[in-house]
Amino acid sequence: MKIGIVGLPNVGKSTLFNALTRSKGAMAANYPFCTIEPNVGIVEVPDERMYKLKEIVKTEKVVPAIVEFVDIAGLVKGASEGEGLGNQFLAHIRECDAIAQVVRAFNDDNIIHVHNSVDPRRDIEIIETELILADLQTLEKRVGKAASDAKSGDAKKKDYHTLLVKVEEALKTGKKMIDLDLTPEETLAVRDLHLLTAKPFLYVANMHENEVGKANIDELKKTLGLNANQKVIPISAKIEEELGELSQEEAAAFLQDIGLKETGLNSLIKAAYETLGLATYFTAGVQEVRAWTIHKGDTAPKAAGVIHTDFEKGFIKAEVVRWEDLVKYGGEAGAKDKGVLRLEGKEYIVKDGDVMHFFFAN
């Protein structure tokens, strides 16, 4: 999973990136465009279940799932027309699975704002307008070709042209591609356009360290102009930086003191998994406990294919047990005795938290 971090200059993107990835990879300075080339950081997905499984199967090695964060250069109004760094950001965003849009939600006279005032709702509108304008540029070229192709009288080509016009008109009204009411077939038909606004959006409100622990999500959504279904994650980039300097025990105590249940990193990753419809299953043996990321609704063969394509092609069956049952009954033998370890076939839908062992033909 790759998440692109975008936002206006000086909203705390690079500070947040450094904190989330526990690195100093991104330059964080008090002037616009201090990030030009995207910085990339790999983060392990925190999951306590792995460590409980580790104790049961008596292994020393744990291999978590990973998330790749990409810190993309700050956007400004007019970026799609060449302002600021222009549209250098486009290719980097297209490579990402989701867009985490960082907005500044605190006042600090010592940190300049590219628009000279703090207004996170306005900032969101500016960024999304630039992404929509970039998508319209992409569509303009394709609509012209589709119109020419449709003159042949071919029904499929006519339908494709009609679809592109429908998408173009919606974007012109300020809608994002992901918010359009398209059928699965229509969505598939325009996938090759790689429209920026077709990606899921997450909203990260960079808040003052004294306010983030008291953040009210519903009120924050109203402030940002978001609807009830959109994901907003309140984070203090400064707190995340401080957490990076602490031990696990110290970090837990610190979070409790300021009224937070978990780190901003954990909250962001959970929101990304939910938004993208992802789940985790485990393999657990004496060599290692490993987390594997799949899409919700994936069948057992599809899940096996995440390990290796040969596993999917030659899939015979899967031995499945819930992670909590494996822990509760002290391992595979105990789970078998209690009848909670079972064999599943090709139609089985893998559930988040399953521990699986695959049988396949070479």
ChimeraX attribute file (.defattr): number of C-alpha atoms within 10 A of each C-alpha:
attribute: neighborCount
match mode: 1-to-1
recipient: residues
	/A:1	16
	/A:2	19
	/A:3	25
	/A:4	25
	/A:5	27
	/A:6	25
	/A:7	29
	/A:8	26
	/A:9	27
	/A:10	23
	/A:11	28
	/A:12	24
	/A:13	30
	/A:14	30
	/A:15	23
	/A:16	27
	/A:17	28
	/A:18	24
	/A:19	25
	/A:20	23
	/A:21	22
	/A:22	17
	/A:23	14
	/A:24	13
	/A:25	17
	/A:26	25
	/A:27	16
	/A:28	19
	/A:29	15
	/A:30	15
	/A:31	13
	/A:32	20
	/A:33	19
	/A:34	16
	/A:35	20
	/A:36	16
	/A:37	15
	/A:38	21
	/A:39	20
	/A:40	19
	/A:41	19
	/A:42	15
	/A:43	17
	/A:44	13
	/A:45	16
	/A:46	14
	/A:47	13
	/A:48	8
	/A:49	15
	/A:50	21
	/A:51	15
	/A:52	15
	/A:53	26
	/A:54	20
	/A:55	14
	/A:56	18
	/A:57	19
	/A:58	15
	/A:59	16
	/A:60	12
	/A:61	14
	/A:62	16
	/A:63	15
	/A:64	19
	/A:65	18
	/A:66	17
	/A:67	17
	/A:68	17
	/A:69	23
	/A:70	26
	/A:71	29
	/A:72	25
	/A:73	28
	/A:74	26
	/A:75	26
	/A:76	24
	/A:77	20
	/A:78	17
	/A:79	23
	/A:80	24
	/A:81	13
	/A:82	12
	/A:83	12
	/A:84	18
	/A:85	17
	/A:86	17
	/A:87	20
	/A:88	18
	/A:89	20
	/A:90	17
	/A:91	11
	/A:92	16
	/A:93	26
	/A:94	17
	/A:95	14
	/A:96	20
	/A:97	17
	/A:98	24
	/A:99	24
	/A:100	25
	/A:101	22
	/A:102	27
	/A:103	29
	/A:104	24
	/A:105	23
	/A:106	16
	/A:107	14
	/A:108	9
	/A:109	8
	/A:110	7
	/A:111	14
	/A:112	17
	/A:113	20
	/A:114	16
	/A:115	13
	/A:116	9
	/A:117	10
	/A:118	18
	/A:119	17
	/A:120	21
	/A:121	17
	/A:122	14
	/A:123	24
	/A:124	19
	/A:125	15
	/A:126	19
	/A:127	22
	/A:128	20
	/A:129	22
	/A:130	21
	/A:131	23
	/A:132	25
	/A:133	21
	/A:134	19
	/A:135	23
	/A:136	20
	/A:137	13
	/A:138	16
	/A:139	20
	/A:140	13
	/A:141	10
	/A:142	16
	/A:143	19
	/A:144	13
	/A:145	12
	/A:146	19
	/A:147	17
	/A:148	13
	/A:149	16
	/A:150	17
	/A:151	11
	/A:152	10
	/A:153	9
	/A:154	10
	/A:155	11
	/A:156	11
	/A:157	17
	/A:158	17
	/A:159	14
	/A:160	19
	/A:161	21
	/A:162	16
	/A:163	19
	/A:164	21
	/A:165	19
	/A:166	13
	/A:167	20
	/A:168	21
	/A:169	13
	/A:170	15
	/A:171	21
	/A:172	13
	/A:173	9
	/A:174	13
	/A:175	17
	/A:176	22
	/A:177	21
	/A:178	15
	/A:179	13
	/A:180	14
	/A:181	10
	/A:182	14
	/A:183	9
	/A:184	8
	/A:185	8
	/A:186	14
	/A:187	16
	/A:188	10
	/A:189	13
	/A:190	16
	/A:191	10
	/A:192	8
	/A:193	12
	/A:194	15
	/A:195	22
	/A:196	26
	/A:197	25
	/A:198	21
	/A:199	19
	/A:200	21
	/A:201	21
	/A:202	22
	/A:203	24
	/A:204	25
	/A:205	26
	/A:206	23
	/A:207	22
	/A:208	19
	/A:209	16
	/A:210	11
	/A:211	16
	/A:212	21
	/A:213	19
	/A:214	12
	/A:215	17
	/A:216	11
	/A:217	14
	/A:218	12
	/A:219	11
	/A:220	16
	/A:221	20
	/A:222	12
	/A:223	13
	/A:224	20
	/A:225	14
	/A:226	17
	/A:227	10
	/A:228	11
	/A:229	8
	/A:230	12
	/A:231	20
	/A:232	24
	/A:233	22
	/A:234	25
	/A:235	26
	/A:236	28
	/A:237	25
	/A:238	16
	/A:239	21
	/A:240	23
	/A:241	19
	/A:242	13
	/A:243	21
	/A:244	16
	/A:245	12
	/A:246	12
	/A:247	10
	/A:248	11
	/A:249	8
	/A:250	12
	/A:251	18
	/A:252	16
	/A:253	12
	/A:254	16
	/A:255	16
	/A:256	13
	/A:257	11
	/A:258	15
	/A:259	13
	/A:260	16
	/A:261	13
	/A:262	12
	/A:263	17
	/A:264	23
	/A:265	20
	/A:266	15
	/A:267	15
	/A:268	22
	/A:269	19
	/A:270	15
	/A:271	17
	/A:272	24
	/A:273	18
	/A:274	13
	/A:275	16
	/A:276	17
	/A:277	12
	/A:278	17
	/A:279	20
	/A:280	21
	/A:281	21
	/A:282	26
	/A:283	20
	/A:284	24
	/A:285	17
	/A:286	12
	/A:287	12
	/A:288	18
	/A:289	25
	/A:290	20
	/A:291	23
	/A:292	17
	/A:293	19
	/A:294	22
	/A:295	17
	/A:296	17
	/A:297	16
	/A:298	17
	/A:299	19
	/A:300	26
	/A:301	26
	/A:302	21
	/A:303	24
	/A:304	25
	/A:305	17
	/A:306	14
	/A:307	13
	/A:308	11
	/A:309	14
	/A:310	15
	/A:311	21
	/A:312	22
	/A:313	15
	/A:314	15
	/A:315	21
	/A:316	16
	/A:317	19
	/A:318	21
	/A:319	16
	/A:320	22
	/A:321	22
	/A:322	20
	/A:323	22
	/A:324	15
	/A:325	18
	/A:326	24
	/A:327	19
	/A:328	12
	/A:329	16
	/A:330	15
	/A:331	17
	/A:332	19
	/A:333	12
	/A:334	16
	/A:335	19
	/A:336	14
	/A:337	10
	/A:338	11
	/A:339	10
	/A:340	16
	/A:341	20
	/A:342	13
	/A:343	14
	/A:344	17
	/A:345	14
	/A:346	14
	/A:347	11
	/A:348	16
	/A:349	16
	/A:350	24
	/A:351	19
	/A:352	18
	/A:353	17
	/A:354	20
	/A:355	26
	/A:356	24
	/A:357	16
	/A:358	19
	/A:359	15
	/A:360	15
	/A:361	11
	/A:362	8
